[in-house]
Amino acid sequence: MRLLSATGTKDAHVEYVRLLKMYLAGEDIGADRSINRGSCEWLLRQYQTSSTFKALAPNTQIQRKNFYLRFCKVYGTVPYKEVTPRDLAKVRDTLGPGAGRNFLNSISGAYDWACSEEVQIADSNPAKGVKRPKQKTLGYKKWSMDDVLQFKNHYPKGHNARKCLALLLFTAREISGVRELGRGDVRDGKIRGRRQKTWANATTPMLNILKEELGDDYNQLIWLQANHSGHYSAKSLSQRFTAWANDSGLEGLSSHGLRKSVATILADLGLSERTIMAVLAHTDPRQAQTYVQDANNRALAMEGMQRFEAEIAHLWNNDKDTA
């Protein structure tokens, strides 16, 4: 429960002690809070108890809860029906492009739920009319094979860094999808599972190259064990992998960039969009189309310039001979 008083103040301590006593006595401390029905905080709390919210990926739930806490510090007591696109735009402008877009998606998700036929406690979604900021970026940087080999050769076989690299590369999963993998996930020669974000099927073959890389650790219940012998959290492993990359002399590279590299290789091999979608456990065909289009463009560019060279080479060479 979020305290009403500012952190570190005497009032916050008094409130904390009172709520703790109520909790230890078995009382419902949630009922002690007076939240006006019809306020933004009331709406967002209702949404967070819904099956719609609980069906979201765990990381998405955490992200949205943080946005709601931040939003309620200013607009918590404002009636949710009086929130305007202009109000949301003001909050958006205090955030970076990515965070601003995620904030608007978080608010829009709550209002979509409130406007649904099953709920019907709101008539409109103010976030629908707010422009999402665009990031002028190429996204995560792809790894080259030279990068992969530099990382691999920097760490001895059996090191968590090298095992993590192999798992990311040879399962094409995200960092959150490899942190808990172990022998129990392998059945009938397949590494079974689902993508955490969308629950799409993420089953891939247990490649011999990965099994050989794991070596004796293959029979472990968790292939990537943290110092406490349990698995890493998704955030911890992501940060650790970036640090491993930096230590190997590779700056600006992340775990997600490896997925882009896998998709690029698959596209260069001429594999279909459906195959790339299946390998990466994508649900939106537009993601796979990007890699296929890039591969086709590279092939066309190579063919075009080779024909261009054939057309002008004799003129270029004859002119040079004349000179």
N, C-alpha and C positions, 0 to 999 in steps of 0.2 A: 504494500500500500504506500502510495506517495504521501508524504507528510505535507500538511497545509502550510506550515511555517518554513521559513528559509533555513537551509542546512547550516548547522553550526551555531544557531541562535539558542537562547535559553528557552524560548517558547517551543522550539522544535524538540528539545530534550524533554521538556515536560509532556509534550504530546506523545513522544515515543514511549516514555515510561508508562503513561496511562494506557496506551494501546497494548503494550506488552502485558500489563496486568490483566487486561480484558482477555487477551489471547490465552494466557496461562490458566485463566478461570474457565476457559471453554466457551467464552461468549463470541458471538459473531461480530468481529470488529468492523466488517464491511457495512453492517447496518448502522454503525455509529456515524458514518459520514453523511452529511447532508448535501446531496447533489441535486440541484433543481432539475426536475423532469422537464425536458425540452431544451436543456442547455447542450452546448457542444460536447462537454465532457460526458454528460449522460448518454448522448447518442454514441459516442466512440466507445464507451464502456459496454453498452448493449451489443455493439458490433463485435467486440472482442470476446464476448461469451457465446457468439453464434457458431453454428456448425460451419458456416461459410468461411469465417476467419480461421477456425481451427483446422480447416482443410488445406490451408496454405502451408508452404514449406516452412520448417522451423526458423530458418534464417530470415525469411520474409516476415514472419510474425514478429520476430525481435526487432527488425528494422522498423516496421510500422508502429509498434508500441513506442519506440523511441521518438518517432515523429509526432505521435499523438501527445506524449508527455510535453514535448516542446511547444506544440500548438496550444495546448490547454493552459500553459502558463500565462498566455495573453488572451486567448479567446475561449477559455474553458467555461466561463459563466455566460457567454453570449448565446442567445437562443440560436439553435442550429438552423432554423428557418430564416434567420436574418443574416447569415454569413453570405457575403457577396464574392464574385470573382475577383473584385478589386482587393478584398481582404486577403484572399489566398495568394494573389500576385505579390502583395507586400511581403508575405512570408517567403515566397519563392525567391524573391530578389535578395534575401539575406543569405541564401545558400549558393553553393556552386552549381554548375549546370547539371551534373549527375544527381546530386542530392536534391536539387530543386525539382527535377523530373520525378524522382522517387517519392518526394513529399506529396506532389500533386496526385500521383497514382495511389498513394496511401489514403488520402482524403477522398478521392474519387471512389475507391473501393468501398469505403464505409457508407457513402451516400448512395451508391448503386444498390447496396444491400438494403438500405433504409427505404429506397424507392421501389423495391421489388414487390411483386404481387403478394408474396407470402407475408411481407412485413408491413408495407404501406404506412410508414410513419413520417415519410418525407415526400414532397411533391416534385422536387427538382434537385439536380446535382450541380452545385455552383462550380465544381472543379472542371466540368465539361467545357466551360467557356474560357478557360485559362490556357494560354499558350505554353506548351512544354519547351523548355530551353534545349537548344541543340549544342552538342559538343563538336568542335572542329578538331577531330582526332581520328586517327586510323585505327584506334582501339589497341588491343594488346599486341605487342610486337611478336611476330612469329620467330621461332627458333630455326636456325639453319642446321644442317647436319654437322657442320663444324662446331657450332655452339653445343650441340648434344654431346659430341665426342670430347670436347674440352671439359664439360661438366663431368662426364663419366670418368675420364682419365684422371681427374683431380682427386677423386675419392676411391679408396680401396673397395674391392668387392665385399659385400656384407654391410657396408656403412649405410645408415638410414638414408642419407642423401642420394646415394646411387640406387638403392632399392626404390625410393620414391620416384626418381626419374624413370626407372624402368616400368613401374606400375602406371604412371601417368601416360607414358608413351605407348605401352603395349596393351593397355585396356581402353585408351582414349577417353578415360573418365576425368571428371573434375576432381579437384583436391579433396572435396568433401566426400567423393565417391570411392577414394582409395584408402582413406585413413583407417577404416575399420575392417578392411579386407583381410582374410586369412584362409587357412586350409578348409574351414567349414563352408566357405562360399563356393568351393569347387565341386561340381557334381557332373558326372558323365563328360568330363573333359571341358566343361564350360564354367566360366566365372559368372555366376548368376547375380542379379540385382536390378535395382531400378534407380533412375536418376532422381536425386533428392528433390530437385527443384520442381519437376513436372510429373514424377512417378512414371515416366516412360520406361519401357523395357530397356535395360542396359546390359543384357547378356552378351558376352563375347567369349571366344575360345581361349582356353588356357594355352597360350603359345609356348612352344618349347624354349624359345629364346628367353622368355620371362621366367619359366621354371628353372632354367639353368642359372639365370642371374640370381634368383633367390637362394639357390643351393640348399644347404641344410636347413635354412629358415623356412623352406616351403611347408613343412609340417607344423609350423607355429600357428596358434589360433589367431594371432594378430601379426601381420608381417611387418608393420611399422609400429614398434613399441616405443612409447615415450620413456623418459627417465624413470617414471613411477611404474613402469611395466604395463600400464594401460595404453589406450590409444590416444593420439593427439586430438584436440578439438580442431574443427575446420579452420578457424582463424589462426590458431597457433601453428598448425602445419603449413598454412599458406605463408605466414610470416617467416617461418623457419626455412621454407624452400627458397624464398627470395634471398634470405641471408646466405644460404648455401650457394646460390648462383653468384652472388656478389663476391663471396670468398673464392670462387673459382675463376674470378676475373670477368664475369658476365653481368654487367650492370644493365638495368632497364628491362630485364626479362622476368616473366612470371610463369606460374604453372599453367595459367590459361592459354598462354601463347603456344604451349605444346599441343593443345587440342587443335589450334589453327594450323599448326604444322602437319599434323596427321591428316586433317581434312584436305589440305593443299596437296599432299602426296597422293591421296586417294583420287582427287580430281585429275592430277597429272597422269595417273594410270588409266584414265578414261572411264572410271567407274561411275555408275549412275547416281543421280541425286538421291534416289531411294536408298541406295547402298550407303552413301555418306550419312544420310539421316539416321539409318539404323545403327551404324557404328557409333555415332556421336549421341545417339538417343535424343535427337531433335524431334520436335513435334511441328515445327513451322518449316515448310519446304523452302521458304525464302532464304533461310540460313544456308542450306545446302546449295541453292541456286547460285549464291554469291561465289562459292568456291569453284563450281563448275564453270561459271561465266569467266572467272579470272583465268582458269586453265585454258579455256577455249581462246580467250583473248591473247594469251601468251603464245599459243600454237599458231594462231592467225598472224600475229606480229612476226614470228620467226619465218613463216612461209612468205609473208609479204616482203620482208626485207631481203630474203634470199632471192626472190624473183626480181626485186629491184636491183640487186647487185648484178644478177645475170644480164639484165637489160642494159646497164650503163657501163659494165666493166670494160668492154672492148673500146668504148669511146674514151674512157678514163685512161686506159693503158696506152691507146694509140696516141693520145695527146701528150702523154708523158714521154713516149718514145720520140715524138717529133721534137719536143723541147730538148 
